[in-house]
Amino acid sequence: MTELLANHVAGRWQTGTGPGSTLLDPVLGTELVRVDATGLDLAAAFAFARDTGGKALRAMSYAQRARLLADVAAVLQSHRDAYDAISTANSGTVKNDTAVDVDGGIYTLGQYAKWGAALGDTRHLDDGAAVALAKEGAFQSRHLQVPTRGLALFINAFNFPGWGLWEKAAPALLSGVPIIVKPATATAWLTQRMVRDVIEAGVLPPGALSVICGSSAGLLDQLQPMDVVSFTGSAATAATIRSHAAVTRDSVRCNIEADSVNCALLLPGHAADSEALALLAREVAREMTAKSGQKCTAIRRVLVPQARYDELAQAIGAQLAKVSVGNPRHEGVRMGSLVSRAQYDTVQQGLNQLLAHTDALYDGRQNPLLDADPAIAACARPVLLGTRDPDGCALVHDMEVFGPVATLLPYRDLEHGLALAHRGQGSLVCSLYGEDAGALAAAASELAASHGRVHVVTPDVAKLHTGHGNVMPQSLHGGPGRAGGGAELGGLRALDFYHRKSAIQAAPQVLQALDQSAGV
């Protein structure tokens, strides 16, 4: 029987008592490991994290907790090769895609370690200067942010088992809040191994980091008013979390990142041979194929002037034709598989729904796979769709196919193009392509209300921009409406979610003493 991965809760490793779920290699179909959380004492696990982990973390200053993040990053870096092997086997990713997940998480930890060190040896954050409440300032009000006295429950998605943990854990630990992470079952192996390496290295205090692999049953029932929960995944599951009594009755703070039908838009006035058009074509192809299209930030809709529709279709298709798909262990493969055969079936079902309303402008489904059996492997080849009726084809604005699929949509004028972008009803990111700085700035401002991030690409940043779908810790990650209404990263803005704000009203000498009590 395959190895059963242990959970780490209440300060010790514990295995579930049930049969568990078996994780499979999505290319070969072979069994890898099992996960199970049956029989865990969840109440004890959550209490230990809150009481033991939280107390230890809050006793430290921001600078001390920042050093913990640096230590965690160093541990992960020392085990880097093992993560490549696990990611290839469990997620079906090529090495470049693994790097986005693993190295992206390590980089994010390093950034928050630097930012946290600059906060110094204090235990609270100021929120503005003191203001007078009485004549001559004899009685004042000063706002502080202090770490919440609860824990952070992370319910994560299958596409980023590495980065998905550490991009949330970095600001949580820096804030002084202990973590319980529940990774998506299909790709839980990498998350569990990373947590194991960090726990065994002894760089974090007991209770600061816990992992539960397997079913999420009962986790939300353990939440208390000072806890927070962060979820990445489907809108349907997000609705279940939002309707739970912990959120509706006890006001547990909730951060959601859900479905997002992101877009890229080429501004009017560019010739077929323009650099802006070429840059867009390359980025669309890259976003369709990176992580096999399994990115919440991937480009799903491509908005172009009507006159450039055919040229863009040809340019994107030419880029996609260069992408070889198959077993990521094969040196000639540029795009691996989806995370499971079940996910492959879901993608094909969604693709067929879109094909009922669109045309296939580039269809890679007939191309052979490299070193992979199409009857077993979860390898989905890229398909570029298109419709000349973007107003009447509602489905392309409403449904996200979480794989290597995008749809080309023509617009009449810029006002029409911007309106189509807004039809995503809230997205994580939109990218703009063009050369006129003023027009790009105006369009970015117009789109900001419905997009968590607006990524503007001009020829002068062709080799410098970080990419439409790359989530950088310096910038906000999240989006309104359909995207979940959440907010992560954005530098130190991420710490807001893990802090409680309070107005301290007192005489000036008392307010000044707050700094001394906080270690300033």
C-alpha positions in Angstrom: 0.0 0.0 0.0 1.2 3.5 -0.8 2.6 5.8 2.0 0.1 7.6 4.1 1.2 11.2 4.6 1.0 12.5 8.2 -0.9 15.6 9.4 0.9 18.0 11.8 -1.5 19.3 14.4 -1.3 20.0 18.2 2.4 20.0 17.9 2.9 16.5 16.6 2.6 14.3 13.5 -0.6 12.3 13.3 -2.0 10.0 10.6 -5.7 9.6 9.9 -7.6 6.5 10.8 -9.5 6.1 7.5 -8.6 4.6 4.1 -7.8 8.1 2.8 -7.5 9.4 -0.7 -4.8 8.2 -3.1 -2.9 10.8 -5.1 -2.1 9.8 -8.6 0.5 10.8 -11.2 -1.6 12.8 -13.7 0.5 11.6 -16.7 1.3 8.0 -15.8 -1.8 7.3 -13.7 0.3 5.5 -11.1 -0.4 5.8 -7.3 1.9 8.1 -5.3 0.9 8.6 -1.7 -2.3 8.7 0.4 -3.8 11.5 2.5 -6.3 11.2 5.3 -7.6 13.4 8.2 -10.1 11.0 9.7 -10.1 10.9 13.5 -8.1 14.0 14.1 -9.0 15.9 17.2 -9.7 19.2 15.4 -10.8 21.1 18.6 -7.4 20.3 20.2 -5.6 21.1 17.0 -7.1 24.5 16.7 -6.8 25.3 20.4 -3.1 24.4 20.3 -2.4 26.7 17.4 -4.3 29.6 19.0 -3.0 29.2 22.5 0.6 27.9 22.1 1.5 29.1 18.6 -0.3 32.4 18.8 1.2 33.2 22.2 4.8 32.4 21.1 4.4 34.5 17.9 2.9 37.5 19.6 5.7 37.6 22.1 8.1 38.4 19.3 8.5 41.7 17.5 8.0 42.2 13.8 11.7 42.1 13.2 12.0 38.8 15.1 9.2 37.3 13.2 10.8 38.6 10.0 13.9 36.5 10.8 11.6 33.5 11.1 10.5 34.0 7.5 14.1 34.2 6.3 14.8 31.0 8.2 11.8 29.3 6.6 12.9 30.4 3.1 16.4 29.0 3.8 15.0 25.6 4.8 12.9 25.4 1.6 15.8 26.4 -0.6 17.9 23.6 0.9 15.3 21.0 -0.1 14.6 22.6 -3.5 15.5 19.6 -5.6 13.0 17.3 -3.8 10.2 19.8 -4.7 10.9 19.5 -8.4 10.4 15.7 -8.2 7.2 15.9 -6.2 5.7 18.6 -8.4 6.5 16.7 -11.6 5.0 13.5 -10.2 1.9 14.9 -8.5 1.1 18.0 -10.6 2.5 17.0 -13.9 4.4 20.3 -14.3 7.5 21.0 -16.4 10.4 22.6 -14.4 9.6 26.2 -15.5 6.1 25.8 -14.0 7.4 24.2 -10.8 9.7 27.2 -10.5 6.7 29.6 -10.6 5.2 27.6 -7.7 8.2 26.8 -5.5 10.6 29.7 -6.2 7.7 32.1 -6.2 6.9 31.0 -2.7 10.5 31.3 -1.5 10.8 34.7 -3.1 7.6 36.0 -1.4 8.9 34.8 2.0 12.2 36.6 1.4 10.4 39.9 0.5 8.2 39.8 3.6 11.3 39.0 5.7 12.9 42.3 4.3 9.8 44.3 4.9 9.3 42.9 8.3 12.8 43.7 9.4 12.2 47.3 8.5 9.3 47.4 10.9 11.7 47.0 13.8 11.3 45.7 17.4 7.7 46.8 17.9 4.6 44.7 18.6 2.0 46.9 17.1 1.5 49.1 14.0 0.5 52.7 14.1 -2.5 53.8 12.0 -2.0 57.6 11.8 -1.0 60.1 14.4 -2.8 60.9 17.6 -5.6 63.5 17.3 -7.1 65.8 19.9 -10.4 65.0 21.5 -10.3 67.8 24.0 -9.0 71.4 24.2 -5.2 71.8 24.0 -4.8 68.1 23.3 -5.2 67.0 26.9 -7.2 64.0 25.8 -6.4 62.3 22.5 -7.2 59.3 20.3 -4.6 57.1 18.6 -5.3 54.2 16.3 -3.3 51.0 16.5 -3.2 47.7 14.7 -2.4 44.6 16.8 -2.3 40.9 15.8 -5.6 39.2 16.0 -5.7 36.7 18.9 -6.8 33.8 16.8 -5.5 31.6 14.0 -5.5 31.7 10.2 -7.1 28.8 8.4 -6.0 28.5 4.8 -8.1 26.3 2.5 -6.0 26.3 -0.7 -6.4 25.4 -4.4 -4.8 22.6 -6.3 -2.9 24.7 -8.8 -0.2 26.2 -6.5 0.5 23.8 -3.6 3.8 25.7 -2.8 3.3 29.4 -3.5 -0.4 29.1 -2.5 0.7 28.4 1.1 3.7 30.7 1.4 2.1 33.8 -0.1 -0.5 33.7 2.6 1.8 32.4 5.4 4.4 35.1 5.0 2.1 38.0 6.0 0.3 35.9 8.6 3.5 34.8 10.4 4.9 38.3 10.1 1.7 39.6 11.8 2.1 37.1 14.6 -0.8 34.8 13.6 -0.5 30.9 13.6 -1.5 29.0 10.6 -3.5 25.8 9.8 -3.3 25.0 6.1 -5.6 22.5 4.4 -4.2 22.0 0.9 -6.3 20.7 -2.0 -6.3 16.9 -1.8 -5.2 16.3 -5.4 -1.8 18.0 -5.0 -1.4 18.0 -1.2 2.0 16.1 -1.3 4.1 19.2 -2.1 2.4 21.3 0.6 2.8 18.5 3.2 6.5 18.0 2.3 7.3 21.7 2.6 5.6 21.9 6.0 7.4 18.8 7.1 10.8 20.2 6.1 10.1 23.4 8.0 8.7 21.7 11.1 11.6 19.2 11.3 14.1 22.1 10.9 12.7 23.6 14.1 12.7 27.2 12.8 9.2 28.0 14.0 7.7 27.8 17.5 5.4 24.9 18.2 1.9 25.6 17.0 2.9 28.3 14.5 2.3 26.0 11.5 0.0 23.0 11.1 -1.1 21.0 8.1 -4.2 18.9 7.6 -4.4 16.8 4.5 -7.6 15.1 3.3 -11.2 16.1 3.9 -12.0 19.6 5.0 -15.1 18.3 7.0 -15.4 20.0 10.3 -12.7 22.6 9.8 -15.0 25.6 9.6 -16.9 24.4 12.7 -13.7 25.0 14.8 -13.4 28.7 13.9 -13.9 31.3 16.6 -14.6 35.0 16.4 -10.9 36.2 16.4 -9.9 33.6 13.7 -9.6 34.4 10.0 -10.1 32.1 7.0 -8.7 32.5 3.6 -10.0 30.4 0.7 -8.8 30.0 -2.9 -11.0 28.0 -5.3 -14.4 27.9 -6.8 -17.2 30.4 -6.3 -19.5 27.5 -5.2 -17.3 26.5 -2.4 -16.7 30.2 -1.5 -20.5 30.6 -1.1 -20.5 27.7 1.3 -17.8 29.3 3.4 -19.5 32.7 3.4 -22.8 31.1 4.6 -21.2 29.2 7.5 -22.3 30.3 11.0 -18.7 31.2 11.9 -18.8 33.9 9.2 -22.5 34.9 9.4 -22.9 34.7 13.2 -19.4 35.1 14.7 -18.0 37.6 12.1 -14.9 35.5 11.4 -12.9 37.5 8.9 -13.0 35.9 5.5 -10.8 36.4 2.4 -12.0 34.8 -0.9 -10.3 34.4 -4.2 -12.7 32.7 -6.6 -13.5 32.4 -10.4 -12.0 35.1 -12.6 -12.5 35.6 -16.3 -9.5 37.8 -16.8 -8.8 39.7 -20.1 -6.2 41.3 -22.2 -7.0 44.3 -24.4 -5.1 45.8 -27.4 -5.8 49.5 -27.7 -7.0 50.8 -31.2 -4.7 52.2 -33.8 -2.0 49.5 -34.2 -1.0 48.0 -37.5 -0.9 44.2 -38.0 2.9 44.3 -37.8 3.1 46.5 -34.7 5.2 45.5 -31.7 2.2 45.9 -29.4 0.3 43.3 -31.4 3.2 40.9 -31.3 3.7 41.4 -27.6 0.0 40.6 -26.9 0.2 37.4 -29.1 3.2 36.1 -27.2 1.7 36.9 -23.8 -1.6 35.2 -24.6 0.2 32.1 -25.7 2.3 32.1 -22.6 -0.7 32.6 -20.3 -2.6 29.8 -22.0 0.2 27.3 -21.6 2.0 28.2 -18.3 0.9 25.7 -15.7 -1.3 24.3 -18.5 -3.6 27.2 -18.1 -4.3 26.4 -14.5 -3.8 29.9 -13.1 -6.5 32.0 -11.5 -4.8 35.0 -13.2 -4.5 33.5 -16.8 -5.9 35.4 -19.8 -9.3 34.0 -20.7 -10.6 36.7 -23.0 -8.6 38.6 -25.6 -10.1 41.9 -26.7 -8.9 43.4 -30.0 -10.1 46.0 -32.5 -12.2 44.4 -35.2 -9.7 45.2 -37.9 -7.0 43.1 -36.1 -9.1 40.1 -35.3 -7.7 37.8 -38.0 -4.1 38.9 -37.6 -4.2 38.2 -33.8 -5.8 34.8 -34.4 -2.9 33.9 -36.7 -0.2 35.4 -34.5 -1.5 33.6 -31.3 -1.9 30.3 -33.3 1.6 30.6 -34.5 2.9 30.9 -31.0 0.7 28.0 -29.7 2.0 25.7 -32.6 5.4 25.9 -31.0 4.3 24.3 -27.7 4.9 20.6 -27.3 2.6 18.9 -24.8 3.1 15.6 -22.9 5.2 14.0 -20.2 7.1 16.7 -18.3 10.0 14.3 -17.8 10.6 14.4 -21.6 13.2 17.1 -22.4 11.2 18.2 -25.5 8.0 18.9 -23.6 7.1 22.6 -22.9 3.7 22.0 -21.3 2.8 19.2 -19.0 -0.6 18.0 -17.8 -3.5 19.1 -15.8 -3.5 18.0 -12.2 -5.8 15.0 -12.6 -7.9 13.1 -15.1 -11.0 14.5 -13.4 -9.8 18.0 -14.0 -9.1 17.1 -17.6 -12.7 15.9 -18.0 -13.9 19.2 -16.5 -11.9 21.2 -18.9 -13.1 19.3 -21.9 -16.7 19.7 -20.8 -16.2 23.4 -20.4 -14.4 23.6 -23.8 -17.3 21.8 -25.5 -19.8 24.3 -24.0 -17.8 27.2 -25.3 -17.4 25.6 -28.7 -21.2 25.5 -29.1 -21.0 29.3 -29.3 -17.6 30.0 -30.8 -15.2 28.9 -33.5 -11.9 27.1 -32.9 -9.3 29.5 -34.3 -6.4 27.3 -33.3 -7.1 23.7 -32.2 -4.2 21.8 -30.8 -6.3 18.7 -29.8 -5.2 16.8 -32.9 -1.5 17.2 -32.1 0.3 14.1 -30.7 1.4 14.0 -27.1 5.1 13.4 -26.4 5.7 10.3 -24.3 2.2 10.2 -22.9 -0.8 8.0 -23.4 -3.8 10.1 -24.3 -6.1 7.5 -22.7 -4.4 7.9 -19.4 -2.6 11.3 -19.2 -4.4 14.4 -18.1 -2.7 16.4 -20.9 -5.0 19.1 -22.4 -3.7 20.7 -25.6 -4.2 24.5 -26.1 -7.3 25.7 -28.0 -7.9 29.3 -29.0 -11.5 30.1 -29.6 -13.1 33.2 -31.2 -16.5 34.8 -31.9 -17.3 37.8 -33.9 -20.4 38.4 -31.7 -18.9 39.3 -28.3 -22.1 41.0 -27.1 -24.4 38.1 -27.9 -22.0 35.4 -26.6 -22.6 35.7 -22.9 -21.0 32.4 -22.0 -17.4 33.6 -22.8 -17.8 36.4 -20.2 -19.4 34.2 -17.6 -17.6 30.9 -17.6 -13.9 30.2 -16.9 -12.4 27.0 -18.4 -9.5 26.3 -16.0 -7.1 25.0 -18.6 -5.3 26.1 -21.8 -8.3 27.8 -23.4 -8.8 31.5 -24.3 -11.3 33.3 -26.5 -10.6 36.1 -29.0 -13.2 38.9 -29.1 -13.4 41.9 -31.5 -14.6 45.3 -30.4 -15.9 48.3 -32.4 -14.2 51.1 -30.6 -12.4 51.6 -27.3 -15.6 52.4 -25.4 -17.0 49.0 -26.6 -13.8 47.2 -25.7 -13.7 48.6 -22.1 -17.4 47.6 -21.7 -16.5 44.1 -22.7 -13.7 44.0 -20.2 -16.1 45.0 -17.4 -18.4 42.1 -18.4 -16.1 39.9 -16.5 -18.0 41.2 -13.4 -14.9 41.5 -11.4 -11.5 40.0 -12.2 -8.1 39.5 -10.7 -6.2 41.2 -13.6 -6.6 42.9 -16.9 -3.6 43.7 -19.2 -3.5 46.6 -21.7 -1.3 46.7 -24.7 -0.4 49.8 -26.7 2.1 52.7 -27.2 0.1 55.9 -26.3 0.9 56.6 -22.6 -2.1 58.9 -22.1 -4.6 56.5 -23.7 -3.2 53.6 -21.7 -3.4 55.6 -18.4 -7.0 56.6 -19.1 -8.0 53.0 -19.9 -6.2 51.7 -16.8 -8.1 54.1 -14.6 -11.3 53.2 -16.3 -10.8 49.5 -15.7 -9.4 49.7 -12.1 -12.8 49.6 -10.5 -13.5 46.0 -11.7 -9.9 44.6 -11.7 -7.6 44.0 -8.7 -4.6 44.6 -10.9 -4.2 46.4 -14.3 -1.0 45.3 -16.1 0.1 47.8 -18.8 2.6 46.7 -21.4 4.3 49.0 -23.8 7.2 48.3 -26.2 9.7 50.0 -23.8 8.9 47.4 -21.0 8.8 44.4 -23.4 11.7 42.7 -21.6 11.0 44.1 -18.2 7.4 43.6 -17.3 6.6 40.8 -14.9 3.9 39.2 -16.9 0.1 39.3 -17.0 -0.4 36.3 -14.8 2.6 36.5 -12.4 1.5 37.5 -8.9 4.2 39.7 -7.3 4.2 40.3 -3.6 4.7 44.0 -4.1 1.3 44.3 -5.8 -2.3 43.6 -4.8 -3.6 40.1 -5.5 -7.4 39.8 -5.5 -10.4 41.3 -7.2 -13.9 42.5 -6.7 -17.2 40.8 -7.6 -16.9 37.4 -9.2 -13.2 37.3 -8.3 -14.2 37.0 -4.7 -13.8 40.5 -3.3 -10.6 39.5 -1.5 -7.2 41.2 -1.2 -3.8 39.5 -0.6 -0.2 40.7 -0.8 0.3 44.3 -2.0 3.4 44.7 0.3 2.6 45.4 3.9 -1.1 45.9 3.0 -1.4 42.1 3.4 -0.9 42.5 7.2 -4.2 44.3 7.5 -6.1 41.0 7.2 -4.3 39.6 10.2 -4.5 42.7 12.5 -7.3 44.2 14.5 -7.6 48.0 14.6 -8.4 49.8 17.8 -8.7 53.5 18.9 -6.9 54.1 22.2 -8.3 57.2 23.9 -6.1 58.6 26.7 -3.9 61.4 28.0 -0.8 62.1 25.8 1.5 60.5 28.3 -0.4 57.3 28.2 -0.4 57.2 24.5 3.4 57.8 24.5 3.8 54.9 26.9 2.2 52.6 24.4 5.5 52.6 22.4 7.5 51.6 25.5 5.1 48.8 26.3 5.4 47.6 22.6 9.1 47.5 22.7 9.8 50.6 20.6 
